[in-house]
Amino acid sequence: MRHSDVFASVEAMEPRVHVAVESAVHKHLKSTFAPQEFAAWYKDLRLIGRVDGCYVFVVPRTIVRDRVQQDAAHLIDSVLVETLGDDARAMIVSAGDLPEGARALVQQGVNVVPFPGAPNAEPEAPAAALSFDSFCVGPSNKAAYTMARAVAANQASAFPLILFHGSPGVGKTHLLTAISAEASVLTPGRRVRYMMAPIFIQEFQDALAKKRDMSAFKALVRENDLFLLDDVHRIAGKRVTEEEFLDTISVVMAHGGQVVVSADHGPNGLDGFDERLKTQLRGATDCAIGDPDFELRSRIVASRFAAYAAMHPGFAAEPAVLDMVAARVTASGRDLDGAVKQLLMIWLDEPQKITLATAEAALRHRFVPEKKVTVDHIIKSVAKYHQLTPQELLERTRRAEIAKPRQIAMFLATKMTVRSLPDIARRFGGFDHTTVLYARNSVAKRVDTCARFAADVAAIEQAIRDGL
């Protein structure tokens, strides 16, 4: 789907809701970035429509679009989740991405489609899209996931205060959102409230500034059986707000309720808090979430491709693209999602299957610098593992003792390098690229069905990395 097709389907909505959502995004970005940074990159961000579940924001120039996609797309997503209560996601475009007709509409101001719920109502639990079903589980997050399921099922009453922590983008918000979405469903009548820390801060400060009765705010956060606060570290240094949150914890726990918070650091890294609140949080049940390994990153990439393909039928990429993204974008699940979104943007302009070369060019700036794995290094390592010489591995023979290791080497070359299939084929002595494709698919299928074979391939892969 090209941008001209996308923007032809923008529908109108109630103007005040349009303004409310756009204002919420601007407010959150202002609270996140320094004033000069906000003025340089985000002040001209405008909401112009919704297409296939994506809320489309436009900025004036391509360089601004790229900056917003990299540094703020996940923040905008979180505001949409908090404000709208559905599974929408942001799409960031530049004015130059739009056809002439759409540019004119942007200049005139375009209303967007109706949103569920009243714009000024306190949002309930956030988006169902961030559910337990869509959370990819691996060794780095399994314990936290298990605890989150127990909290949602009201089976963790022995843990009145829980701290989920880990690097940005590893899934803390996803788990808290999933808890809040499921808790009241599994236990009807259970009072559940999820809030992002900036919303807690703003609501509390608004109540103070307007000198209104604080009882409404206190009831909002304290009269819950389960209160979830996302990004608690954001309130550090705001002493009055810290005191209010400390009181909130005490009151909720006093009537048998449970408080769940998330932070970027564990109990010993919560600097900047008042000592009383720091002590309270240090006593929380510690649920760490680590960075995803390759296998978990692979599942996350596949999940995000499937989600966006459901919204945009036809969106697809060569299998090697998914492996390459998982191997080269190693920071967090959020970064993986951002990489897939960037490929979606390319596909919207040119709706054909994303190739490995296209993906590498588009995502180069996202790659974490690493020692380069070469095809020659893979050939030598696989040959050594099977007690062959590299020359023997490259022989044009169908003998199993040669052909099978060669297939493994071809599979690993597609997985661990960004070389194209024809290039890999040439480096194996001039085979056709279809031979590499067959080898990759054949080995991948056997890895999925034979645990012993999978262990051998994993051992070779580790030996390759250790030998760099």
C-alpha positions in Angstrom: 0.0 0.0 0.0 1.5 3.3 -1.1 1.1 6.5 1.0 -1.3 7.8 -1.7 -3.5 4.8 -1.0 -3.1 5.1 2.7 -4.2 8.7 3.0 -7.1 8.3 0.6 -8.8 6.3 3.3 -8.5 8.8 6.2 -11.9 9.3 7.8 -13.2 12.3 9.8 -13.7 12.3 13.5 -14.9 14.7 16.2 -12.4 17.6 16.3 -12.3 17.8 20.1 -11.1 14.2 20.4 -8.5 14.9 17.7 -7.2 17.8 19.8 -7.3 15.8 23.0 -5.1 13.0 21.7 -2.7 15.3 19.9 -2.4 17.4 23.1 -1.7 14.4 25.2 1.1 13.3 23.0 2.7 16.8 23.0 2.3 17.0 26.8 4.1 13.7 27.3 6.9 14.6 24.9 7.4 18.0 26.7 7.7 16.2 30.0 10.2 13.8 28.6 12.6 15.9 26.5 14.5 19.1 27.4 12.8 22.3 26.1 15.3 23.0 23.4 15.1 19.3 22.2 11.3 19.4 22.1 11.3 22.7 20.2 13.9 21.3 17.6 12.3 17.9 16.9 8.8 17.5 18.3 6.8 20.7 18.5 5.5 20.4 14.9 4.4 16.8 15.3 0.7 16.6 14.2 -1.9 13.9 14.2 -3.7 13.7 10.9 -5.5 10.4 10.7 -6.0 6.7 11.4 -5.3 4.0 8.8 -5.7 0.3 9.4 -5.2 0.7 13.1 -2.2 3.0 12.9 -2.6 6.6 14.0 -0.6 8.8 11.6 1.5 11.7 12.8 3.3 14.0 10.3 6.4 16.1 10.7 7.8 18.7 8.3 11.0 16.9 7.1 12.5 13.5 6.6 15.3 14.0 9.1 12.8 14.9 11.8 10.7 11.8 10.9 13.8 9.6 11.4 14.6 11.2 14.7 11.0 10.8 16.0 10.8 7.2 14.8 14.1 6.4 16.6 13.7 8.3 19.9 10.0 8.9 20.5 7.8 6.4 18.6 7.5 4.2 21.7 6.6 7.2 23.8 3.8 8.1 21.4 2.6 4.5 21.4 2.4 4.5 25.2 0.3 7.7 25.2 -2.1 6.2 22.6 -2.4 3.1 24.8 -3.0 5.1 27.9 -5.4 7.6 26.3 -7.4 5.4 23.9 -7.5 2.1 25.5 -7.2 0.1 22.2 -4.4 -1.6 20.3 -3.5 1.4 18.0 0.1 2.2 17.2 1.7 5.4 15.8 2.9 5.8 12.2 5.4 8.6 11.8 5.7 10.2 8.3 7.2 13.4 6.9 5.3 15.9 4.7 7.4 14.7 1.8 6.0 11.2 2.2 2.5 12.4 1.4 0.9 12.8 -2.0 0.0 16.3 -3.1 -3.6 16.0 -2.1 -2.8 14.8 1.4 -0.3 17.6 1.8 -3.1 20.1 1.2 -5.3 18.3 3.7 -2.5 18.6 6.3 -2.2 22.3 5.7 -6.0 22.7 6.1 -6.2 20.4 9.1 -7.7 16.9 9.0 -10.0 15.3 11.5 -9.4 11.7 12.4 -11.7 8.7 13.0 -13.7 8.5 16.3 -11.9 7.0 19.2 -13.5 4.7 21.8 -14.6 6.3 25.0 -14.9 9.9 26.0 -11.6 11.9 25.5 -11.6 13.4 29.0 -12.5 10.2 30.8 -10.0 8.5 33.0 -8.7 5.6 30.9 -9.3 2.1 32.1 -6.8 -0.7 31.6 -4.5 -0.1 28.6 -4.5 -1.9 25.3 -5.4 -5.5 24.9 -2.7 -5.7 22.2 -0.1 -5.7 25.0 -1.5 -8.9 26.4 0.0 -12.1 27.8 -0.7 -13.8 24.6 1.4 -11.4 22.6 4.3 -11.4 25.1 7.2 -13.5 23.9 8.8 -15.6 26.7 12.4 -16.6 27.0 15.0 -17.3 29.7 15.5 -13.6 30.4 11.9 -12.8 31.3 10.3 -16.1 32.2 10.3 -15.5 36.0 8.8 -12.1 35.6 6.2 -13.4 33.2 5.2 -16.1 35.7 4.9 -13.6 38.5 2.8 -11.3 36.3 0.4 -14.1 35.4 0.1 -14.9 39.1 -0.7 -11.3 40.0 -3.3 -11.1 37.2 -4.9 -14.4 38.5 -5.0 -13.0 42.1 -2.7 -15.7 43.2 0.2 -13.6 44.4 -1.3 -12.1 47.6 1.9 -13.1 49.5 3.7 -10.4 47.6 2.0 -7.0 48.4 4.6 -4.9 46.7 6.3 -6.1 43.5 9.0 -4.3 41.4 9.5 -5.3 37.8 12.8 -3.9 36.5 15.1 -4.0 33.5 16.5 -1.9 30.7 14.2 0.2 28.6 12.2 -1.8 26.1 12.5 -5.2 27.6 8.8 -5.6 28.3 8.0 -4.0 31.7 5.1 -1.9 30.3 3.9 -4.9 28.3 3.6 -7.0 31.5 2.0 -4.3 33.6 -0.5 -3.6 30.8 -1.3 -7.3 30.5 -1.8 -7.6 34.3 -4.2 -4.7 34.3 -6.1 -6.0 31.3 -6.7 -9.4 32.7 -6.9 -8.9 36.5 -10.4 -7.6 36.7 -11.6 -10.1 34.1 -10.3 -13.1 36.0 -11.6 -11.7 39.3 -14.9 -9.8 38.7 -15.2 -7.0 41.2 -11.5 -6.6 41.7 -10.6 -2.9 41.6 -7.7 -2.4 39.3 -5.9 0.8 38.3 -3.0 1.2 35.9 -1.2 4.5 35.6 2.0 5.7 33.9 4.2 7.7 36.3 3.9 10.9 34.2 0.1 10.7 34.4 0.3 10.1 38.2 2.6 13.2 38.5 0.4 15.4 36.3 -2.9 14.4 37.9 -1.4 15.0 41.4 0.2 18.3 40.4 -3.0 19.5 38.7 -4.9 18.8 41.9 -2.4 20.7 43.9 -2.2 23.7 41.5 -6.0 24.1 41.2 -6.3 23.9 45.0 -9.2 21.5 44.6 -10.3 18.8 47.0 -7.6 16.1 46.9 -10.1 13.4 47.9 -10.9 12.6 44.3 -7.3 12.0 43.4 -6.6 10.0 46.5 -9.7 7.8 45.8 -8.5 7.3 42.3 -5.2 5.8 43.3 -5.8 4.4 46.8 -9.2 2.7 46.5 -7.9 -0.2 44.5 -7.2 -3.8 45.2 -4.4 -3.7 42.6 -2.6 -0.5 41.7 0.1 -0.6 39.0 2.5 2.3 38.4 4.7 2.2 35.3 8.1 3.8 35.3 8.2 4.7 39.0 11.7 6.1 38.6 10.1 9.1 36.8 8.9 10.5 40.2 12.3 10.5 41.8 13.3 13.9 43.1 9.7 15.2 43.1 9.5 15.1 46.9 5.8 16.0 47.4 4.8 13.5 44.7 7.0 10.9 46.3 5.3 11.4 49.6 1.9 11.0 48.0 3.0 7.7 46.3 4.5 6.4 49.5 1.2 7.1 51.3 -0.6 5.4 48.4 1.5 2.3 48.8 0.8 2.2 52.6 -3.0 2.7 52.2 -3.4 0.1 49.4 -1.4 -2.5 51.3 -3.1 -1.7 54.6 -6.5 -2.8 53.2 -5.1 -6.0 51.7 -4.4 -4.6 48.3 -1.3 -5.0 46.1 1.0 -2.5 44.4 3.1 -3.3 41.3 5.6 -0.9 40.0 8.2 -0.9 37.2 11.5 0.8 36.9 14.7 0.8 34.8 16.8 -0.2 37.8 16.5 -2.8 40.5 16.1 -2.2 44.2 19.8 -1.1 44.7 19.8 1.3 41.7 16.8 3.5 42.6 18.8 6.7 43.2 17.2 10.0 43.7 14.3 8.9 45.9 13.6 10.0 49.4 15.1 7.5 51.8 11.7 6.4 53.1 10.4 5.6 49.6 13.7 4.0 48.6 13.5 1.8 51.7 9.9 0.8 50.8 10.9 -0.1 47.3 13.9 -2.0 48.4 11.6 -4.3 50.3 9.6 -5.1 47.1 9.6 -8.5 45.6 12.4 -8.3 42.9 11.3 -9.4 39.4 14.2 -8.7 37.0 13.8 -8.8 33.2 17.0 -9.3 31.3 17.9 -8.4 27.7 16.6 -10.9 25.2 18.9 -13.5 23.7 18.9 -14.4 20.0 16.1 -17.0 20.2 13.8 -14.6 22.0 14.6 -11.8 19.7 13.7 -14.0 16.8 10.3 -14.8 18.3 9.7 -11.1 18.9 10.6 -10.2 15.3 8.3 -12.9 14.0 5.5 -11.7 16.3 5.8 -8.1 15.2 5.9 -9.0 11.5 2.8 -11.1 12.0 1.0 -8.3 13.8 1.8 -5.7 11.2 1.0 -8.1 8.4 -2.5 -8.6 10.0 -3.0 -4.8 9.7 -1.4 -4.6 6.3 -2.1 -7.8 4.2 0.8 -8.5 1.9 3.5 -7.1 4.2 6.2 -9.7 4.2 10.0 -10.2 4.1 12.4 -12.8 3.0 13.0 -15.3 5.9 16.7 -14.2 6.1 15.5 -10.7 6.9 13.9 -11.8 10.2 17.1 -13.6 11.2 19.2 -10.6 10.3 17.1 -8.2 12.3 17.2 -10.5 15.3 20.9 -11.0 15.0 21.9 -7.3 14.4 19.3 -5.3 16.4 20.2 -6.5 19.9 19.2 -3.7 22.3 15.6 -4.5 23.3 12.2 -5.7 22.1 11.2 -2.1 21.6 14.1 -1.6 19.2 13.1 -4.7 17.3 9.6 -3.4 17.0 11.0 -0.1 15.7 13.0 -1.9 13.1 10.0 -3.8 11.8 8.0 -0.6 11.7 10.7 1.0 9.6 10.5 -1.9 7.2 6.8 -1.5 7.1 7.2 2.2 6.1 9.4 1.0 3.2 6.8 -1.5 2.2 4.0 1.1 2.2 5.9 3.0 -0.4 6.8 0.0 -2.5 4.5 -3.0 -1.6 6.7 -5.9 -2.4 8.5 -8.5 -0.2 11.3 -6.9 1.7 14.7 -8.2 0.6 17.8 -8.7 2.7 19.6 -6.0 0.9 16.8 -3.5 1.3 16.4 -4.3 5.0 20.2 -4.0 5.7 20.3 -0.5 4.0 17.2 0.7 5.8 18.3 -0.5 9.3 22.0 0.1 9.1 21.9 2.9 11.7 20.1 0.6 14.2 22.7 -2.1 14.1 24.8 -2.5 17.3 28.5 -2.5 16.3 29.9 -6.0 16.6 32.7 -8.1 15.3 31.9 -9.2 11.8 31.1 -12.8 11.1 32.3 -13.7 7.6 31.3 -16.6 5.4 34.9 -17.8 5.3 35.0 -17.9 9.1 31.8 -19.9 9.1 33.2 -22.4 6.5 36.4 -22.9 8.5 34.5 -23.4 11.8 32.0 -25.9 10.4 34.7 -27.8 8.6 36.7 -28.0 11.8 33.7 -29.2 13.8 33.1 -32.0 11.3 36.8 -32.8 11.1 37.1 -31.7 7.5 39.2 -29.2 5.7 37.6 -26.1 4.2 38.5 -27.4 0.7 36.7 -30.7 1.4 33.6 -28.8 2.6 33.4 -26.9 -0.7 33.7 -30.1 -2.9 30.8 -30.4 -5.3 29.6 -33.8 -4.1 26.4 -35.2 -2.7 28.2 -37.5 -0.2 26.4 -37.0 3.1 29.6 -36.6 5.1 30.3 -33.5 2.9 26.8 -32.3 1.8 25.3 -32.1 5.3 28.0 -30.0 6.9 28.0 -27.8 3.8 24.2 -27.2 4.3 24.8 -26.3 7.9 27.5 -23.8 6.8 25.1 -22.3 4.3 22.4 -22.0 6.9 24.7 -20.3 9.3 25.9 -17.9 6.6 22.3 -16.8 6.0 21.7 -16.4 9.7 24.9 -14.9 10.9 25.9 -12.6 8.0 24.0 -10.0 5.9 25.2 -11.5 2.6 22.6 -12.1 -0.1 21.8 -15.6 -1.2 23.7 -15.2 -4.5 26.7 -13.8 -2.7 26.8 -16.7 -0.2 26.4 -19.2 -3.1 29.4 -17.7 -4.9 31.5 -17.9 -1.7 30.7 -21.6 -1.5 32.4 -22.1 -4.9 29.8 -21.0 -7.4 26.6 -22.8 -6.4 23.2 -21.4 -7.5 21.4 -19.3 -4.9 18.6 -21.8 -4.9 21.0 -24.3 -3.4 21.6 -22.0 -0.5 17.9 -21.4 -0.1 17.2 -25.1 0.0 20.0 -25.7 2.5 18.7 -22.9 4.8 15.2 -24.2 4.8 16.2 -27.9 5.1 18.5 -27.2 8.1 15.9 -24.9 9.8 13.3 -27.5 9.5 15.6 -30.2 11.0 16.6 -27.8 13.9 12.9 -27.5 14.8 12.3 -31.3 14.8 15.5 -32.8 16.1 16.9 -31.7 19.4 20.2 -33.4 19.0 20.8 -31.8 15.6 19.7 -28.4 17.0 22.3 -28.7 19.8 25.0 -29.5 17.2 24.1 -26.4 15.2 24.0 -24.2 18.3 27.4 -25.5 19.4 28.9 -24.6 16.0 27.3 -21.2 16.1 28.8 -20.5 19.6 32.2 -21.8 18.4 32.0 -19.3 15.5 31.2 -16.4 17.9 33.9 -17.5 20.4 36.5 -17.6 17.6 36.0 -13.9 16.6 
